[in-house]
Amino acid sequence: MDITFKTSKLKKIFNSEKELLRHYGVDNSKRIMLRMQVLFAAPNLSEVPKEKPERCHDLQGNKKGQIAVDLNHPFRLVFCPNHNPLPLTEEGNLDETKVTCIKILAVEDYH
């Protein structure tokens, strides 16, 4: 998948193992790097596993339209499809097979 970042600061952090360690610690940095490998390798969003350890899942409420993968509990790597317009199914749901670009938004504990 094609991956962009919400901010240039976030991109800088994600492109440096040293910065990842400084901002997110050892355990989350390792998980972030693993999740990013999975996301880069996936041809589209439907290929990102819905089961653990990644557990790719849609968010609800004020985060509707965003997607997360698990890191070290309770943290998640949050992103959104980066398409305009969004690829939708006939039923109006996100067509994950056509999501080939995502934007990384944050690493957070939204619970």
ZAPA-530245 format. One record per atom (N, C-alpha, C): residue in one letter; atom name; x, y, z. Coordinates in Angstrom, 2 decimals. Example, Ala and Ser with C-alpha at 12.3 -4.5 7.8 and 13.67 -1.06 7.14 Angstrom:
! residues 2
<site bake="a" rovex="N" px="13.19" py="-5.69" pz="7.80"/>
<site bake="a" rovex="CA" px="12.30" py="-4.50" pz="7.80"/>
<site bake="a" rovex="C" px="13.20" py="-3.30" pz="7.80"/>
<site bake="s" rovex="N" px="12.85" py="-2.25" pz="7.08"/>
<site bake="s" rovex="CA" px="13.67" py="-1.06" pz="7.14"/>
<site bake="s" rovex="C" px="12.90" py="0.03" pz="7.87"/>
***
This chain:
! residues 111
<site bake="m" rovex="N" px="0.82" py="-1.18" pz="0.00"/>
<site bake="m" rovex="CA" px="0.00" py="0.00" pz="0.00"/>
<site bake="m" rovex="C" px="0.87" py="1.25" pz="0.00"/>
<site bake="d" rovex="N" px="0.30" py="2.30" pz="-0.51"/>
<site bake="d" rovex="CA" px="0.94" py="3.60" pz="-0.48"/>
<site bake="d" rovex="C" px="0.58" py="4.24" pz="0.85"/>
<site bake="i" rovex="N" px="1.60" py="4.70" pz="1.60"/>
<site bake="i" rovex="CA" px="1.37" py="5.23" pz="2.94"/>
<site bake="i" rovex="C" px="1.89" py="6.66" pz="3.04"/>
<site bake="t" rovex="N" px="1.03" py="7.55" pz="3.51"/>
<site bake="t" rovex="CA" px="1.41" py="8.93" pz="3.79"/>
<site bake="t" rovex="C" px="1.16" py="9.19" pz="5.28"/>
<site bake="f" rovex="N" px="1.49" py="10.39" pz="5.71"/>
<site bake="f" rovex="CA" px="1.37" py="10.73" pz="7.12"/>
<site bake="f" rovex="C" px="0.61" py="12.04" pz="7.29"/>
<site bake="k" rovex="N" px="-0.10" py="12.16" pz="8.41"/>
<site bake="k" rovex="CA" px="-0.90" py="13.35" pz="8.68"/>
<site bake="k" rovex="C" px="-0.02" py="14.60" pz="8.76"/>
<site bake="t" rovex="N" px="1.17" py="14.46" pz="9.35"/>
<site bake="t" rovex="CA" px="2.08" py="15.60" pz="9.49"/>
<site bake="t" rovex="C" px="3.49" py="15.20" pz="9.08"/>
<site bake="s" rovex="N" px="4.29" py="16.20" pz="8.77"/>
<site bake="s" rovex="CA" px="5.69" py="15.92" pz="8.45"/>
<site bake="s" rovex="C" px="6.45" py="15.46" pz="9.69"/>
<site bake="k" rovex="N" px="6.03" py="15.94" pz="10.87"/>
<site bake="k" rovex="CA" px="6.66" py="15.49" pz="12.12"/>
<site bake="k" rovex="C" px="6.43" py="14.00" pz="12.33"/>
<site bake="l" rovex="N" px="5.21" py="13.54" pz="12.10"/>
<site bake="l" rovex="CA" px="4.89" py="12.12" pz="12.25"/>
<site bake="l" rovex="C" px="5.69" py="11.29" pz="11.24"/>
<site bake="k" rovex="N" px="5.81" py="11.78" pz="10.03"/>
<site bake="k" rovex="CA" px="6.60" py="11.08" pz="9.01"/>
<site bake="k" rovex="C" px="8.06" py="10.96" pz="9.45"/>
<site bake="k" rovex="N" px="8.60" py="12.04" pz="9.99"/>
<site bake="k" rovex="CA" px="9.98" py="12.03" pz="10.46"/>
<site bake="k" rovex="C" px="10.17" py="10.99" pz="11.57"/>
<site bake="i" rovex="N" px="9.23" py="10.93" pz="12.50"/>
<site bake="i" rovex="CA" px="9.31" py="9.96" pz="13.60"/>
<site bake="i" rovex="C" px="9.26" py="8.54" pz="13.06"/>
<site bake="f" rovex="N" px="8.32" py="8.27" pz="12.15"/>
<site bake="f" rovex="CA" px="8.16" py="6.92" pz="11.63"/>
<site bake="f" rovex="C" px="9.30" py="6.48" pz="10.73"/>
<site bake="n" rovex="N" px="10.05" py="7.42" pz="10.18"/>
<site bake="n" rovex="CA" px="11.15" py="7.08" pz="9.29"/>
<site bake="n" rovex="C" px="12.49" py="6.97" pz="10.01"/>
<site bake="s" rovex="N" px="12.47" py="7.00" pz="11.35"/>
<site bake="s" rovex="CA" px="13.69" py="6.89" pz="12.13"/>
<site bake="s" rovex="C" px="13.46" py="5.97" pz="13.31"/>
<site bake="e" rovex="N" px="14.19" py="4.88" pz="13.36"/>
<site bake="e" rovex="CA" px="14.05" py="3.95" pz="14.48"/>
<site bake="e" rovex="C" px="14.39" py="4.66" pz="15.80"/>
<site bake="k" rovex="N" px="15.38" py="5.53" pz="15.77"/>
<site bake="k" rovex="CA" px="15.77" py="6.28" pz="16.96"/>
<site bake="k" rovex="C" px="14.61" py="7.16" pz="17.45"/>
<site bake="e" rovex="N" px="13.93" py="7.85" pz="16.53"/>
<site bake="e" rovex="CA" px="12.80" py="8.71" pz="16.89"/>
<site bake="e" rovex="C" px="11.61" py="7.88" pz="17.39"/>
<site bake="l" rovex="N" px="11.37" py="6.73" pz="16.76"/>
<site bake="l" rovex="CA" px="10.30" py="5.85" pz="17.23"/>
<site bake="l" rovex="C" px="10.55" py="5.43" pz="18.68"/>
<site bake="l" rovex="N" px="11.77" py="5.03" pz="18.96"/>
<site bake="l" rovex="CA" px="12.13" py="4.62" pz="20.32"/>
<site bake="l" rovex="C" px="11.94" py="5.78" pz="21.30"/>
<site bake="r" rovex="N" px="12.35" py="6.97" pz="20.91"/>
<site bake="r" rovex="CA" px="12.26" py="8.13" pz="21.79"/>
<site bake="r" rovex="C" px="10.81" py="8.50" pz="22.09"/>
<site bake="h" rovex="N" px="9.95" py="8.40" pz="21.09"/>
<site bake="h" rovex="CA" px="8.55" py="8.82" pz="21.27"/>
<site bake="h" rovex="C" px="7.64" py="7.73" pz="21.83"/>
<site bake="y" rovex="N" px="7.91" py="6.46" pz="21.46"/>
<site bake="y" rovex="CA" px="6.96" py="5.40" pz="21.80"/>
<site bake="y" rovex="C" px="7.52" py="4.27" pz="22.63"/>
<site bake="g" rovex="N" px="8.80" py="4.30" pz="22.97"/>
<site bake="g" rovex="CA" px="9.38" py="3.25" pz="23.79"/>
<site bake="g" rovex="C" px="9.73" py="2.00" pz="22.99"/>
<site bake="v" rovex="N" px="10.42" py="1.08" pz="23.64"/>
<site bake="v" rovex="CA" px="10.93" py="-0.12" pz="22.98"/>
<site bake="v" rovex="C" px="9.80" py="-1.01" pz="22.44"/>
<site bake="d" rovex="N" px="8.86" py="-1.38" pz="23.30"/>
<site bake="d" rovex="CA" px="7.82" py="-2.33" pz="22.90"/>
<site bake="d" rovex="C" px="6.94" py="-1.78" pz="21.78"/>
<site bake="n" rovex="N" px="6.44" py="-0.57" pz="21.93"/>
<site bake="n" rovex="CA" px="5.58" py="-0.01" pz="20.89"/>
<site bake="n" rovex="C" px="6.35" py="0.27" pz="19.60"/>
<site bake="s" rovex="N" px="7.61" py="0.66" pz="19.70"/>
<site bake="s" rovex="CA" px="8.42" py="0.90" pz="18.50"/>
<site bake="s" rovex="C" px="8.55" py="-0.37" pz="17.67"/>
<site bake="k" rovex="N" px="8.82" py="-1.48" pz="18.35"/>
<site bake="k" rovex="CA" px="8.93" py="-2.77" pz="17.64"/>
<site bake="k" rovex="C" px="7.60" py="-3.11" pz="16.97"/>
<site bake="r" rovex="N" px="6.51" py="-2.92" pz="17.68"/>
<site bake="r" rovex="CA" px="5.19" py="-3.23" pz="17.11"/>
<site bake="r" rovex="C" px="4.85" py="-2.30" pz="15.95"/>
<site bake="i" rovex="N" px="5.19" py="-1.03" pz="16.10"/>
<site bake="i" rovex="CA" px="4.93" py="-0.08" pz="15.01"/>
<site bake="i" rovex="C" px="5.68" py="-0.52" pz="13.76"/>
<site bake="m" rovex="N" px="6.95" py="-0.88" pz="13.90"/>
<site bake="m" rovex="CA" px="7.74" py="-1.31" pz="12.74"/>
<site bake="m" rovex="C" px="7.15" py="-2.57" pz="12.10"/>
<site bake="l" rovex="N" px="6.69" py="-3.51" pz="12.92"/>
<site bake="l" rovex="CA" px="6.07" py="-4.72" pz="12.39"/>
<site bake="l" rovex="C" px="4.77" py="-4.40" pz="11.65"/>
<site bake="r" rovex="N" px="3.93" py="-3.55" pz="12.25"/>
<site bake="r" rovex="CA" px="2.65" py="-3.20" pz="11.61"/>
<site bake="r" rovex="C" px="2.88" py="-2.44" pz="10.31"/>
<site bake="m" rovex="N" px="3.89" py="-1.58" pz="10.30"/>
<site bake="m" rovex="CA" px="4.18" py="-0.84" pz="9.07"/>
<site bake="m" rovex="C" px="4.66" py="-1.78" pz="7.96"/>
<site bake="q" rovex="N" px="5.41" py="-2.81" pz="8.31"/>
<site bake="q" rovex="CA" px="5.83" py="-3.80" pz="7.31"/>
<site bake="q" rovex="C" px="4.61" py="-4.50" pz="6.72"/>
<site bake="v" rovex="N" px="3.66" py="-4.87" pz="7.57"/>
<site bake="v" rovex="CA" px="2.43" py="-5.52" pz="7.11"/>
<site bake="v" rovex="C" px="1.65" py="-4.58" pz="6.19"/>
<site bake="l" rovex="N" px="1.51" py="-3.33" pz="6.60"/>
<site bake="l" rovex="CA" px="0.76" py="-2.36" pz="5.80"/>
<site bake="l" rovex="C" px="1.43" py="-2.10" pz="4.46"/>
<site bake="f" rovex="N" px="2.75" py="-1.93" pz="4.46"/>
<site bake="f" rovex="CA" px="3.48" py="-1.72" pz="3.20"/>
<site bake="f" rovex="C" px="3.34" py="-2.92" pz="2.27"/>
<site bake="a" rovex="N" px="3.38" py="-4.12" pz="2.82"/>
<site bake="a" rovex="CA" px="3.35" py="-5.35" pz="2.01"/>
<site bake="a" rovex="C" px="1.96" py="-5.66" pz="1.45"/>
<site bake="a" rovex="N" px="0.93" py="-5.17" pz="2.11"/>
<site bake="a" rovex="CA" px="-0.45" py="-5.49" pz="1.68"/>
<site bake="a" rovex="C" px="-0.78" py="-4.71" pz="0.41"/>
<site bake="p" rovex="N" px="-1.29" py="-5.39" pz="-0.61"/>
<site bake="p" rovex="CA" px="-1.67" py="-4.68" pz="-1.84"/>
<site bake="p" rovex="C" px="-2.90" py="-3.79" pz="-1.63"/>
<site bake="n" rovex="N" px="-3.73" py="-4.15" pz="-0.66"/>
<site bake="n" rovex="CA" px="-4.92" py="-3.34" pz="-0.33"/>
<site bake="n" rovex="C" px="-5.33" py="-3.65" pz="1.10"/>
<site bake="l" rovex="N" px="-6.28" py="-2.87" pz="1.61"/>
<site bake="l" rovex="CA" px="-6.67" py="-2.97" pz="3.02"/>
<site bake="l" rovex="C" px="-7.28" py="-4.33" pz="3.37"/>
<site bake="s" rovex="N" px="-7.92" py="-4.98" pz="2.42"/>
<site bake="s" rovex="CA" px="-8.53" py="-6.28" pz="2.72"/>
<site bake="s" rovex="C" px="-7.50" py="-7.36" pz="3.05"/>
<site bake="e" rovex="N" px="-6.24" py="-7.11" pz="2.71"/>
<site bake="e" rovex="CA" px="-5.16" py="-8.07" pz="2.96"/>
<site bake="e" rovex="C" px="-4.51" py="-7.89" pz="4.33"/>
<site bake="v" rovex="N" px="-4.90" py="-6.87" pz="5.07"/>
<site bake="v" rovex="CA" px="-4.36" py="-6.66" pz="6.43"/>
<site bake="v" rovex="C" px="-5.19" py="-7.52" pz="7.37"/>
<site bake="p" rovex="N" px="-4.54" py="-8.42" pz="8.12"/>
<site bake="p" rovex="CA" px="-5.29" py="-9.38" pz="8.96"/>
<site bake="p" rovex="C" px="-6.23" py="-8.72" pz="9.96"/>
<site bake="k" rovex="N" px="-7.41" py="-9.32" pz="10.09"/>
<site bake="k" rovex="CA" px="-8.41" py="-8.87" pz="11.06"/>
<site bake="k" rovex="C" px="-8.21" py="-9.56" pz="12.41"/>
<site bake="e" rovex="N" px="-7.38" py="-10.59" pz="12.43"/>
<site bake="e" rovex="CA" px="-7.11" py="-11.33" pz="13.65"/>
<site bake="e" rovex="C" px="-5.83" py="-10.80" pz="14.30"/>
<site bake="k" rovex="N" px="-5.62" py="-11.18" pz="15.54"/>
<site bake="k" rovex="CA" px="-4.40" py="-10.81" pz="16.25"/>
<site bake="k" rovex="C" px="-3.22" py="-11.45" pz="15.55"/>
<site bake="p" rovex="N" px="-2.06" py="-10.81" pz="15.51"/>
<site bake="p" rovex="CA" px="-1.67" py="-9.67" pz="16.30"/>
<site bake="p" rovex="C" px="-2.06" py="-8.32" pz="15.70"/>
<site bake="e" rovex="N" px="-2.31" py="-8.23" pz="14.38"/>
<site bake="e" rovex="CA" px="-2.62" py="-6.92" pz="13.80"/>
<site bake="e" rovex="C" px="-4.01" py="-6.43" pz="14.21"/>
<site bake="r" rovex="N" px="-5.02" py="-7.28" pz="14.07"/>
<site bake="r" rovex="CA" px="-6.40" py="-6.96" pz="14.40"/>
<site bake="r" rovex="C" px="-6.84" py="-5.63" pz="13.82"/>
<site bake="c" rovex="N" px="-6.83" py="-5.57" pz="12.49"/>
<site bake="c" rovex="CA" px="-7.27" py="-4.37" pz="11.78"/>
<site bake="c" rovex="C" px="-8.78" py="-4.22" pz="11.98"/>
<site bake="h" rovex="N" px="-9.21" py="-3.05" pz="12.47"/>
<site bake="h" rovex="CA" px="-10.63" py="-2.87" pz="12.77"/>
<site bake="h" rovex="C" px="-11.06" py="-1.41" pz="12.56"/>
<site bake="d" rovex="N" px="-12.32" py="-1.25" pz="12.17"/>
<site bake="d" rovex="CA" px="-12.91" py="0.07" pz="11.98"/>
<site bake="d" rovex="C" px="-13.23" py="0.68" pz="13.34"/>
<site bake="l" rovex="N" px="-13.09" py="1.99" pz="13.42"/>
<site bake="l" rovex="CA" px="-13.40" py="2.70" pz="14.65"/>
<site bake="l" rovex="C" px="-14.80" py="3.29" pz="14.57"/>
<site bake="q" rovex="N" px="-15.37" py="3.58" pz="15.72"/>
<site bake="q" rovex="CA" px="-16.75" py="4.06" pz="15.81"/>
<site bake="q" rovex="C" px="-16.78" py="5.44" pz="16.47"/>
<site bake="g" rovex="N" px="-17.98" py="5.97" pz="16.60"/>
<site bake="g" rovex="CA" px="-18.20" py="7.24" pz="17.30"/>
<site bake="g" rovex="C" px="-17.50" py="8.39" pz="16.61"/>
<site bake="n" rovex="N" px="-16.77" py="9.20" pz="17.40"/>
<site bake="n" rovex="CA" px="-16.10" py="10.36" pz="16.82"/>
<site bake="n" rovex="C" px="-14.90" py="9.99" pz="15.96"/>
<site bake="k" rovex="N" px="-14.56" py="8.72" pz="15.92"/>
<site bake="k" rovex="CA" px="-13.46" py="8.24" pz="15.08"/>
<site bake="k" rovex="C" px="-13.97" py="7.45" pz="13.86"/>
<site bake="k" rovex="N" px="-15.26" py="7.54" pz="13.59"/>
<site bake="k" rovex="CA" px="-15.84" py="6.83" pz="12.45"/>
<site bake="k" rovex="C" px="-15.11" py="7.25" pz="11.17"/>
<site bake="g" rovex="N" px="-14.81" py="6.28" pz="10.34"/>
<site bake="g" rovex="CA" px="-14.05" py="6.53" pz="9.13"/>
<site bake="g" rovex="C" px="-12.56" py="6.26" pz="9.30"/>
<site bake="q" rovex="N" px="-12.14" py="6.06" pz="10.55"/>
<site bake="q" rovex="CA" px="-10.76" py="5.73" pz="10.83"/>
<site bake="q" rovex="C" px="-10.64" py="4.24" pz="11.11"/>
<site bake="i" rovex="N" px="-9.42" py="3.74" pz="10.96"/>
<site bake="i" rovex="CA" px="-9.13" py="2.31" pz="11.12"/>
<site bake="i" rovex="C" px="-7.92" py="2.20" pz="12.04"/>
<site bake="a" rovex="N" px="-7.83" py="1.11" pz="12.79"/>
<site bake="a" rovex="CA" px="-6.69" py="0.93" pz="13.69"/>
<site bake="a" rovex="C" px="-6.17" py="-0.50" pz="13.63"/>
<site bake="v" rovex="N" px="-4.89" py="-0.63" pz="13.95"/>
<site bake="v" rovex="CA" px="-4.28" py="-1.94" pz="14.18"/>
<site bake="v" rovex="C" px="-3.68" py="-1.89" pz="15.58"/>
<site bake="d" rovex="N" px="-3.66" py="-3.03" pz="16.24"/>
<site bake="d" rovex="CA" px="-3.18" py="-3.12" pz="17.61"/>
<site bake="d" rovex="C" px="-1.67" py="-2.94" pz="17.70"/>
<site bake="l" rovex="N" px="-1.26" py="-2.28" pz="18.77"/>
<site bake="l" rovex="CA" px="0.14" py="-2.20" pz="19.16"/>
<site bake="l" rovex="C" px="0.23" py="-2.85" pz="20.53"/>
<site bake="n" rovex="N" px="1.02" py="-2.29" pz="21.43"/>
<site bake="n" rovex="CA" px="1.08" py="-2.77" pz="22.81"/>
<site bake="n" rovex="C" px="-0.13" py="-2.20" pz="23.53"/>
<site bake="h" rovex="N" px="-0.96" py="-3.06" pz="24.13"/>
<site bake="h" rovex="CA" px="-2.19" py="-2.61" pz="24.76"/>
<site bake="h" rovex="C" px="-1.90" py="-1.50" pz="25.76"/>
<site bake="p" rovex="N" px="-2.61" py="-0.41" pz="25.72"/>
<site bake="p" rovex="CA" px="-3.86" py="-0.09" pz="25.03"/>
<site bake="p" rovex="C" px="-3.65" py="0.74" pz="23.76"/>
<site bake="f" rovex="N" px="-2.43" py="0.83" pz="23.24"/>
<site bake="f" rovex="CA" px="-2.14" py="1.69" pz="22.10"/>
<site bake="f" rovex="C" px="-2.51" py="1.07" pz="20.77"/>
<site bake="r" rovex="N" px="-2.89" py="1.96" pz="19.85"/>
<site bake="r" rovex="CA" px="-3.28" py="1.56" pz="18.49"/>
<site bake="r" rovex="C" px="-2.60" py="2.48" pz="17.49"/>
<site bake="l" rovex="N" px="-2.31" py="1.95" pz="16.31"/>
<site bake="l" rovex="CA" px="-1.85" py="2.73" pz="15.18"/>
<site bake="l" rovex="C" px="-3.10" py="3.08" pz="14.38"/>
<site bake="v" rovex="N" px="-3.42" py="4.37" pz="14.32"/>
<site bake="v" rovex="CA" px="-4.67" py="4.83" pz="13.71"/>
<site bake="v" rovex="C" px="-4.38" py="5.43" pz="12.34"/>
<site bake="f" rovex="N" px="-5.19" py="5.05" pz="11.34"/>
<site bake="f" rovex="CA" px="-5.03" py="5.57" pz="9.99"/>
<site bake="f" rovex="C" px="-6.39" py="5.68" pz="9.32"/>
<site bake="c" rovex="N" px="-6.39" py="6.26" pz="8.13"/>
<site bake="c" rovex="CA" px="-7.63" py="6.37" pz="7.36"/>
<site bake="c" rovex="C" px="-7.31" py="6.12" pz="5.90"/>
<site bake="p" rovex="N" px="-8.32" py="5.73" pz="5.11"/>
<site bake="p" rovex="CA" px="-8.11" py="5.60" pz="3.67"/>
<site bake="p" rovex="C" px="-7.74" py="6.97" pz="3.11"/>
<site bake="n" rovex="N" px="-6.83" py="6.99" pz="2.16"/>
<site bake="n" rovex="CA" px="-6.40" py="8.25" pz="1.56"/>
<site bake="n" rovex="C" px="-6.83" py="8.28" pz="0.09"/>
<site bake="h" rovex="N" px="-8.14" py="8.24" pz="-0.11"/>
<site bake="h" rovex="CA" px="-8.73" py="8.27" pz="-1.45"/>
<site bake="h" rovex="C" px="-9.79" py="9.37" pz="-1.48"/>
<site bake="n" rovex="N" px="-9.90" py="10.03" pz="-2.62"/>
<site bake="n" rovex="CA" px="-10.96" py="11.01" pz="-2.79"/>
<site bake="n" rovex="C" px="-11.53" py="10.86" pz="-4.19"/>
<site bake="p" rovex="N" px="-12.73" py="10.31" pz="-4.32"/>
<site bake="p" rovex="CA" px="-13.65" py="9.91" pz="-3.27"/>
<site bake="p" rovex="C" px="-13.28" py="8.53" pz="-2.71"/>
<site bake="l" rovex="N" px="-13.87" py="8.21" pz="-1.55"/>
<site bake="l" rovex="CA" px="-13.64" py="6.90" pz="-0.94"/>
<site bake="l" rovex="C" px="-14.24" py="5.82" pz="-1.82"/>
<site bake="p" rovex="N" px="-13.53" py="4.69" pz="-2.00"/>
<site bake="p" rovex="CA" px="-14.11" py="3.58" pz="-2.75"/>
<site bake="p" rovex="C" px="-15.17" py="2.87" pz="-1.90"/>
<site bake="l" rovex="N" px="-16.39" py="2.86" pz="-2.37"/>
<site bake="l" rovex="CA" px="-17.49" py="2.26" pz="-1.61"/>
<site bake="l" rovex="C" px="-18.11" py="1.10" pz="-2.37"/>
<site bake="t" rovex="N" px="-18.70" py="0.18" pz="-1.62"/>
<site bake="t" rovex="CA" px="-19.46" py="-0.92" pz="-2.21"/>
<site bake="t" rovex="C" px="-20.84" py="-0.38" pz="-2.60"/>
<site bake="e" rovex="N" px="-21.62" py="-1.19" pz="-3.28"/>
<site bake="e" rovex="CA" px="-22.99" py="-0.80" pz="-3.66"/>
<site bake="e" rovex="C" px="-23.84" py="-0.52" pz="-2.43"/>
<site bake="e" rovex="N" px="-23.51" py="-1.17" pz="-1.30"/>
<site bake="e" rovex="CA" px="-24.26" py="-0.97" pz="-0.06"/>
<site bake="e" rovex="C" px="-23.82" py="0.29" pz="0.68"/>
<site bake="g" rovex="N" px="-22.77" py="0.95" pz="0.21"/>
<site bake="g" rovex="CA" px="-22.30" py="2.17" pz="0.85"/>
<site bake="g" rovex="C" px="-21.21" py="1.98" pz="1.87"/>
<site bake="n" rovex="N" px="-20.70" py="0.75" pz="2.00"/>
<site bake="n" rovex="CA" px="-19.60" py="0.47" pz="2.93"/>
<site bake="n" rovex="C" px="-18.27" py="0.68" pz="2.22"/>
<site bake="l" rovex="N" px="-17.21" py="0.85" pz="3.00"/>
<site bake="l" rovex="CA" px="-15.88" py="1.00" pz="2.44"/>
<site bake="l" rovex="C" px="-15.49" py="-0.29" pz="1.71"/>
<site bake="d" rovex="N" px="-15.04" py="-0.16" pz="0.47"/>
<site bake="d" rovex="CA" px="-14.58" py="-1.32" pz="-0.31"/>
<site bake="d" rovex="C" px="-13.09" py="-1.50" pz="-0.04"/>
<site bake="e" rovex="N" px="-12.77" py="-2.35" pz="0.93"/>
<site bake="e" rovex="CA" px="-11.40" py="-2.55" pz="1.37"/>
<site bake="e" rovex="C" px="-10.49" py="-3.09" pz="0.27"/>
<site bake="t" rovex="N" px="-11.07" py="-3.78" pz="-0.71"/>
<site bake="t" rovex="CA" px="-10.24" py="-4.32" pz="-1.80"/>
<site bake="t" rovex="C" px="-9.72" py="-3.20" pz="-2.70"/>
<site bake="k" rovex="N" px="-10.32" py="-2.03" pz="-2.63"/>
<site bake="k" rovex="CA" px="-9.90" py="-0.90" pz="-3.47"/>
<site bake="k" rovex="C" px="-9.14" py="0.17" pz="-2.69"/>
<site bake="v" rovex="N" px="-8.95" py="-0.05" pz="-1.39"/>
<site bake="v" rovex="CA" px="-8.18" py="0.90" pz="-0.59"/>
<site bake="v" rovex="C" px="-6.70" py="0.52" pz="-0.72"/>
<site bake="t" rovex="N" px="-5.98" py="1.30" pz="-1.50"/>
<site bake="t" rovex="CA" px="-4.56" py="1.04" pz="-1.75"/>
<site bake="t" rovex="C" px="-3.67" py="2.16" pz="-1.22"/>
<site bake="c" rovex="N" px="-4.28" py="3.21" pz="-0.67"/>
<site bake="c" rovex="CA" px="-3.55" py="4.34" pz="-0.10"/>
<site bake="c" rovex="C" px="-4.13" py="4.66" pz="1.28"/>
<site bake="i" rovex="N" px="-3.25" py="4.80" pz="2.25"/>
<site bake="i" rovex="CA" px="-3.71" py="5.17" pz="3.60"/>
<site bake="i" rovex="C" px="-2.88" py="6.32" pz="4.13"/>
<site bake="k" rovex="N" px="-3.45" py="7.02" pz="5.13"/>
<site bake="k" rovex="CA" px="-2.73" py="8.10" pz="5.80"/>
<site bake="k" rovex="C" px="-2.64" py="7.76" pz="7.29"/>
<site bake="i" rovex="N" px="-1.42" py="7.68" pz="7.81"/>
<site bake="i" rovex="CA" px="-1.20" py="7.42" pz="9.22"/>
<site bake="i" rovex="C" px="-1.56" py="8.71" pz="9.99"/>
<site bake="l" rovex="N" px="-2.45" py="8.55" pz="10.98"/>
<site bake="l" rovex="CA" px="-2.93" py="9.71" pz="11.74"/>
<site bake="l" rovex="C" px="-2.25" py="9.85" pz="13.10"/>
<site bake="a" rovex="N" px="-2.08" py="8.72" pz="13.81"/>
<site bake="a" rovex="CA" px="-1.56" py="8.81" pz="15.17"/>
<site bake="a" rovex="C" px="-1.28" py="7.43" pz="15.76"/>
<site bake="v" rovex="N" px="-0.54" py="7.46" pz="16.85"/>
<site bake="v" rovex="CA" px="-0.41" py="6.31" pz="17.76"/>
<site bake="v" rovex="C" px="-1.07" py="6.80" pz="19.03"/>
<site bake="e" rovex="N" px="-2.13" py="6.11" pz="19.45"/>
<site bake="e" rovex="CA" px="-2.86" py="6.61" pz="20.62"/>
<site bake="e" rovex="C" px="-3.61" py="5.53" pz="21.38"/>
<site bake="d" rovex="N" px="-3.98" py="5.90" pz="22.59"/>
<site bake="d" rovex="CA" px="-4.88" py="5.10" pz="23.41"/>
<site bake="d" rovex="C" px="-6.20" py="5.87" pz="23.41"/>
<site bake="y" rovex="N" px="-7.14" py="5.44" pz="22.57"/>
<site bake="y" rovex="CA" px="-8.40" py="6.17" pz="22.45"/>
<site bake="y" rovex="C" px="-9.50" py="5.60" pz="23.34"/>
<site bake="h" rovex="N" px="-9.17" py="4.67" pz="24.19"/>
<site bake="h" rovex="CA" px="-10.19" py="4.06" pz="25.06"/>
<site bake="h" rovex="C" px="-10.47" py="4.92" pz="26.27"/>
***
